[in-house]
Amino acid sequence: MEINLDKYKNLRREIDEGWINLHPIQRGGMLPPETRQALLSFGDGYSVCDYCLEGRVDLLKKPPVKDFAEDVAKFLNMDEVRFTSGARHAKAIIFGCLAEPGDTIVIDSLSHYTTYIAAELRGLRIAEVPHTGYPEFRIEPDAYAAKVEEVKRETGKPPAAILLTHVDYKYGNLADAASVARVAKQHDVPFILNAAYTAGVMPVDGKQLGADFLTCSGHKSWAASGPIGILAATEEFADRVFRKSSMRGPWSGRTFPQKEVCLFGCPPVFGTPIATLMASFPHVVERVKRWDEEVEKVRWLVRELERIEGFRQLGERPKRHTLATFESPSFHRVAREHKRRGFFLHEELRKRKIAGIHPGMTKLITLNTYGLGMDQLRKVADAFHEIAKSYNIEIK
Amino acid sequence: MEINLDKYKNLRREIDEGWINLHPIQRGGMLPPETRQALLSFGDGYSVCDYCLEGRVDLLKKPPVKDFAEDVAKFLNMDEVRFTSGARHAKAIIFGCLAEPGDTIVIDSLSHYTTYIAAELRGLRIAEVPHTGYPEFRIEPDAYAAKVEEVKRETGKPPAAILLTHVDYKYGNLADAASVARVAKQHDVPFILNAAYTAGVMPVDGKQLGADFLTCSGHKSWAASGPIGILAATEEFADRVFRKSSMRGPWSGRTFPQKEVCLFGCPPVFGTPIATLMASFPHVVERVKRWDEEVEKVRWLVRELERIEGFRQLGERPKRHTLATFESPSFHRVAREHKRRGFFLHEELRKRKIAGIHPGMTKLITLNTYGLGMDQLRKVADAFHEIAKSYNIEIK
């Protein structure tokens, strides 16, 4: 067996604290300094299990994971919370418990790909709620109502569940969750709100929004190293998704009455995922209160980037979330002629230590400003303007 | 909403490098110094996704995860490898792909609880292969053969799969995988070897052992922070467990042809789990060559602890793995009278900065010596002897 091991030595991330990182999925998952200490302290495998008496990480008293689960439930205004491998895992668990193979669920057409894959894993049929198309790509509650009616007509019964993506991955549109919840309630269908881009960065009140389930992402939006997700449920549904094992070894008689079946018995979040999620919680509770400032900052950057010829922010206006997509036909024109093709933009930004714009993409540019200071955003705007000018693109 | 956030501030693990840690599940998951550097560098959520063009963490070129997956396959002598949330997740994936609800699988009665739970999640019936009972608790290949025959008689068909726990969590017995593989082959049943306690600490050659699948645990045995598992398969079965999405959004036309359904599209191992698994790989490749030394050390400790009145190592003799369980009736007698009950032992050891003995347990003591030096093991033996003497228990 010949393996070249050198490439695994001194593994380091290129992008460090000296960079400005605009990566759409990374802004909400950056660790504050105090959490980096917890990361190191709990770095070894199974590190939180030192004093486990309970056999489940979410019940640990030391470190205080049990209290933490209760506090997260309060913070989200939901009844019960469990930790999962990510929002993707949380959605797969819910679909697995609410629907049988062949059932139909209604999702929005801006759903994250993991929503589709979670449905596929369970063998579900999906009905997609259309968006309003270019340039705003809105998901409207009325379209949900129409789609549910359509499913009822076609299948003879209501869908097994309705899922709405609270803020989508592509345009950063904030959907009207409370109105979709009312549609769900009218038809007596469980309502799942995928809050991967909202809970942890902006205020989210599950009950006020009418969610039966919230799915959240620690590594996306709770300043956690992860991967870790949060599955929050109302009391009404908690027993179905958090059911305990009734398995009994036919020869040994072994039973596992404390273990929860859909969470692999004890969910694989022990060690740094849960430690960093907990360590960042005080930071998260504080930062969601400053959401309005974050929205002001992204709006400022939108104005600055739209000064570049052809640049247009897509999705709803004005923005209500820090993830933003622009069409950028002037840059795309450069890419067609450039010897580095679409990579030129990524590379120009990289020279300036600005990271996170998808390598190769110039037709649409997606970025996230969450948590960046005005000084950093000014550098970003200047960089884009500079690059534009260097290719004779006009700045208004 | 009133939440006391103070308890989440300055979260630190009590057990640090100054301690000797005997925790049965933790010895193989400790990070070498170079991996702690990678842990910090890749600490932020989604940190390995900076240059993702592939949409799947296992296909990343930078950092070199694609090469890594191929190298891990070589190292295990298997054809294809994917990363999962843990061995528990790997088993759930395999059961989900090989068996239909109601099917029967054959497992050993020393299986980890996550094997039972993974079967329960899929709605499977389990048939347990008995062990030989006190004091050795061996799992014999003949018992597998008999159990498979029994399942055939009772259900009219062979089991959907056979799983063997290579080394079990309780006694640290090393099972005869190659012989169980022959039983599986005879009956044309897929054979899963759960190598959570073996691959990464001792040499494991999947093809030589006849495994169709290996499930491994990064946080348990590959010096990874995790949680991360490895699902290794032969070419014959790879397409079934790693099937790609065929979902198509009926309105949007969205497709996800690169995403693998059972792995949530892209498996939730991005960030520190995969970064630490990769960073530790050179260390792991080297350390498995020194397995014999590890076995010598645990045998030394067995001899020393068996000098204590009543102590007896359970499971096979001599030991072939570093996880060991002792019956310790003399300590249990002390616990019955002690004001701290069974916690006295844990607390006595804690005073001496020795961690990892289950709090409250004195009837059976499970520990793992993997990676500890002789100087440390001497301290462990001395501590046990000292504690014994202080309660008037004889040392032979």
Boltz contact constraints between the chains, C-beta under 6 A:
constraints:
  - contact:
      token1: [A, 1]
      token2: [B, 74]
      max_distance: 6.0
  - contact:
      token1: [A, 3]
      token2: [B, 71]
      max_distance: 6.0
  - contact:
      token1: [A, 3]
      token2: [B, 74]
      max_distance: 6.0
  - contact:
      token1: [A, 5]
      token2: [B, 282]
      max_distance: 6.0
  - contact:
      token1: [A, 7]
      token2: [B, 64]
      max_distance: 6.0
  - contact:
      token1: [A, 8]
      token2: [B, 278]
      max_distance: 6.0
  - contact:
      token1: [A, 8]
      token2: [B, 281]
      max_distance: 6.0
  - contact:
      token1: [A, 8]
      token2: [B, 282]
      max_distance: 6.0
  - contact:
      token1: [A, 9]
      token2: [B, 282]
      max_distance: 6.0
  - contact:
      token1: [A, 11]
      token2: [B, 38]
      max_distance: 6.0
  - contact:
      token1: [A, 11]
      token2: [B, 278]
      max_distance: 6.0
  - contact:
      token1: [A, 11]
      token2: [B, 279]
      max_distance: 6.0
  - contact:
      token1: [A, 12]
      token2: [B, 41]
      max_distance: 6.0
  - contact:
      token1: [A, 13]
      token2: [B, 41]
      max_distance: 6.0
  - contact:
      token1: [A, 13]
      token2: [B, 42]
      max_distance: 6.0
  - contact:
      token1: [A, 13]
      token2: [B, 47]
      max_distance: 6.0
  - contact:
      token1: [A, 15]
      token2: [B, 50]
      max_distance: 6.0
  - contact:
      token1: [A, 25]
      token2: [B, 46]
      max_distance: 6.0
  - contact:
      token1: [A, 26]
      token2: [B, 46]
      max_distance: 6.0
  - contact:
      token1: [A, 29]
      token2: [B, 44]
      max_distance: 6.0
  - contact:
      token1: [A, 29]
      token2: [B, 45]
      max_distance: 6.0
  - contact:
      token1: [A, 29]
      token2: [B, 46]
      max_distance: 6.0
  - contact:
      token1: [A, 30]
      token2: [B, 44]
      max_distance: 6.0
  - contact:
      token1: [A, 31]
      token2: [B, 43]
      max_distance: 6.0
  - contact:
      token1: [A, 31]
      token2: [B, 44]
      max_distance: 6.0
  - contact:
      token1: [A, 36]
      token2: [B, 43]
      max_distance: 6.0
  - contact:
      token1: [A, 38]
      token2: [B, 11]
      max_distance: 6.0
  - contact:
      token1: [A, 39]
      token2: [B, 43]
      max_distance: 6.0
  - contact:
      token1: [A, 41]
      token2: [B, 12]
      max_distance: 6.0
  - contact:
      token1: [A, 41]
      token2: [B, 13]
      max_distance: 6.0
  - contact:
      token1: [A, 42]
      token2: [B, 13]
      max_distance: 6.0
  - contact:
      token1: [A, 43]
      token2: [B, 31]
      max_distance: 6.0
  - contact:
      token1: [A, 43]
      token2: [B, 36]
      max_distance: 6.0
  - contact:
      token1: [A, 43]
      token2: [B, 39]
      max_distance: 6.0
  - contact:
      token1: [A, 43]
      token2: [B, 225]
      max_distance: 6.0
  - contact:
      token1: [A, 44]
      token2: [B, 29]
      max_distance: 6.0
  - contact:
      token1: [A, 44]
      token2: [B, 30]
      max_distance: 6.0
  - contact:
      token1: [A, 44]
      token2: [B, 31]
      max_distance: 6.0
  - contact:
      token1: [A, 45]
      token2: [B, 29]
      max_distance: 6.0
  - contact:
      token1: [A, 45]
      token2: [B, 219]
      max_distance: 6.0
  - contact:
      token1: [A, 45]
      token2: [B, 226]
      max_distance: 6.0
  - contact:
      token1: [A, 46]
      token2: [B, 25]
      max_distance: 6.0
  - contact:
      token1: [A, 46]
      token2: [B, 26]
      max_distance: 6.0
  - contact:
      token1: [A, 46]
      token2: [B, 29]
      max_distance: 6.0
  - contact:
      token1: [A, 46]
      token2: [B, 219]
      max_distance: 6.0
  - contact:
      token1: [A, 47]
      token2: [B, 13]
      max_distance: 6.0
  - contact:
      token1: [A, 50]
      token2: [B, 15]
      max_distance: 6.0
  - contact:
      token1: [A, 63]
      token2: [B, 11]
      max_distance: 6.0
  - contact:
      token1: [A, 64]
      token2: [B, 7]
      max_distance: 6.0
  - contact:
      token1: [A, 71]
      token2: [B, 3]
      max_distance: 6.0
  - contact:
      token1: [A, 74]
      token2: [B, 1]
      max_distance: 6.0
  - contact:
      token1: [A, 74]
      token2: [B, 3]
      max_distance: 6.0
  - contact:
      token1: [A, 85]
      token2: [B, 85]
      max_distance: 6.0
  - contact:
      token1: [A, 85]
      token2: [B, 268]
      max_distance: 6.0
  - contact:
      token1: [A, 86]
      token2: [B, 268]
      max_distance: 6.0
  - contact:
      token1: [A, 88]
      token2: [B, 264]
      max_distance: 6.0
  - contact:
      token1: [A, 109]
      token2: [B, 251]
      max_distance: 6.0
  - contact:
      token1: [A, 109]
      token2: [B, 252]
      max_distance: 6.0
  - contact:
      token1: [A, 113]
      token2: [B, 256]
      max_distance: 6.0
  - contact:
      token1: [A, 113]
      token2: [B, 265]
      max_distance: 6.0
  - contact:
      token1: [A, 114]
      token2: [B, 264]
      max_distance: 6.0
  - contact:
      token1: [A, 114]
      token2: [B, 265]
      max_distance: 6.0
  - contact:
      token1: [A, 116]
      token2: [B, 247]
      max_distance: 6.0
  - contact:
      token1: [A, 117]
      token2: [B, 245]
      max_distance: 6.0
  - contact:
      token1: [A, 117]
      token2: [B, 259]
      max_distance: 6.0
  - contact:
      token1: [A, 117]
      token2: [B, 261]
      max_distance: 6.0
  - contact:
      token1: [A, 117]
      token2: [B, 265]
      max_distance: 6.0
  - contact:
      token1: [A, 120]
      token2: [B, 245]
      max_distance: 6.0
  - contact:
      token1: [A, 120]
      token2: [B, 247]
      max_distance: 6.0
  - contact:
      token1: [A, 120]
      token2: [B, 261]
      max_distance: 6.0
  - contact:
      token1: [A, 121]
      token2: [B, 261]
      max_distance: 6.0
  - contact:
      token1: [A, 128]
      token2: [B, 249]
      max_distance: 6.0
  - contact:
      token1: [A, 128]
      token2: [B, 250]
      max_distance: 6.0
  - contact:
      token1: [A, 128]
      token2: [B, 251]
      max_distance: 6.0
  - contact:
      token1: [A, 128]
      token2: [B, 252]
      max_distance: 6.0
  - contact:
      token1: [A, 130]
      token2: [B, 251]
      max_distance: 6.0
  - contact:
      token1: [A, 219]
      token2: [B, 45]
      max_distance: 6.0
  - contact:
      token1: [A, 219]
      token2: [B, 46]
      max_distance: 6.0
  - contact:
      token1: [A, 225]
      token2: [B, 43]
      max_distance: 6.0
  - contact:
      token1: [A, 225]
      token2: [B, 271]
      max_distance: 6.0
  - contact:
      token1: [A, 225]
      token2: [B, 272]
      max_distance: 6.0
  - contact:
      token1: [A, 226]
      token2: [B, 45]
      max_distance: 6.0
  - contact:
      token1: [A, 226]
      token2: [B, 271]
      max_distance: 6.0
  - contact:
      token1: [A, 227]
      token2: [B, 268]
      max_distance: 6.0
  - contact:
      token1: [A, 245]
      token2: [B, 117]
      max_distance: 6.0
  - contact:
      token1: [A, 245]
      token2: [B, 120]
      max_distance: 6.0
  - contact:
      token1: [A, 247]
      token2: [B, 116]
      max_distance: 6.0
  - contact:
      token1: [A, 247]
      token2: [B, 120]
      max_distance: 6.0
  - contact:
      token1: [A, 249]
      token2: [B, 128]
      max_distance: 6.0
  - contact:
      token1: [A, 250]
      token2: [B, 128]
      max_distance: 6.0
  - contact:
      token1: [A, 251]
      token2: [B, 109]
      max_distance: 6.0
  - contact:
      token1: [A, 251]
      token2: [B, 128]
      max_distance: 6.0
  - contact:
      token1: [A, 251]
      token2: [B, 130]
      max_distance: 6.0
  - contact:
      token1: [A, 252]
      token2: [B, 109]
      max_distance: 6.0
  - contact:
      token1: [A, 252]
      token2: [B, 128]
      max_distance: 6.0
  - contact:
      token1: [A, 256]
      token2: [B, 113]
      max_distance: 6.0
  - contact:
      token1: [A, 259]
      token2: [B, 117]
      max_distance: 6.0
  - contact:
      token1: [A, 261]
      token2: [B, 117]
      max_distance: 6.0
  - contact:
      token1: [A, 261]
      token2: [B, 120]
      max_distance: 6.0
  - contact:
      token1: [A, 261]
      token2: [B, 121]
      max_distance: 6.0
  - contact:
      token1: [A, 264]
      token2: [B, 88]
      max_distance: 6.0
  - contact:
      token1: [A, 264]
      token2: [B, 114]
      max_distance: 6.0
  - contact:
      token1: [A, 264]
      token2: [B, 117]
      max_distance: 6.0
  - contact:
      token1: [A, 265]
      token2: [B, 113]
      max_distance: 6.0
  - contact:
      token1: [A, 265]
      token2: [B, 114]
      max_distance: 6.0
  - contact:
      token1: [A, 265]
      token2: [B, 117]
      max_distance: 6.0
  - contact:
      token1: [A, 268]
      token2: [B, 85]
      max_distance: 6.0
  - contact:
      token1: [A, 268]
      token2: [B, 86]
      max_distance: 6.0
  - contact:
      token1: [A, 268]
      token2: [B, 227]
      max_distance: 6.0
  - contact:
      token1: [A, 271]
      token2: [B, 225]
      max_distance: 6.0
  - contact:
      token1: [A, 271]
      token2: [B, 226]
      max_distance: 6.0
  - contact:
      token1: [A, 272]
      token2: [B, 225]
      max_distance: 6.0
  - contact:
      token1: [A, 272]
      token2: [B, 272]
      max_distance: 6.0
  - contact:
      token1: [A, 278]
      token2: [B, 8]
      max_distance: 6.0
  - contact:
      token1: [A, 278]
      token2: [B, 11]
      max_distance: 6.0
  - contact:
      token1: [A, 279]
      token2: [B, 11]
      max_distance: 6.0
  - contact:
      token1: [A, 281]
      token2: [B, 8]
      max_distance: 6.0
  - contact:
      token1: [A, 282]
      token2: [B, 5]
      max_distance: 6.0
  - contact:
      token1: [A, 282]
      token2: [B, 8]
      max_distance: 6.0
  - contact:
      token1: [A, 282]
      token2: [B, 9]
      max_distance: 6.0
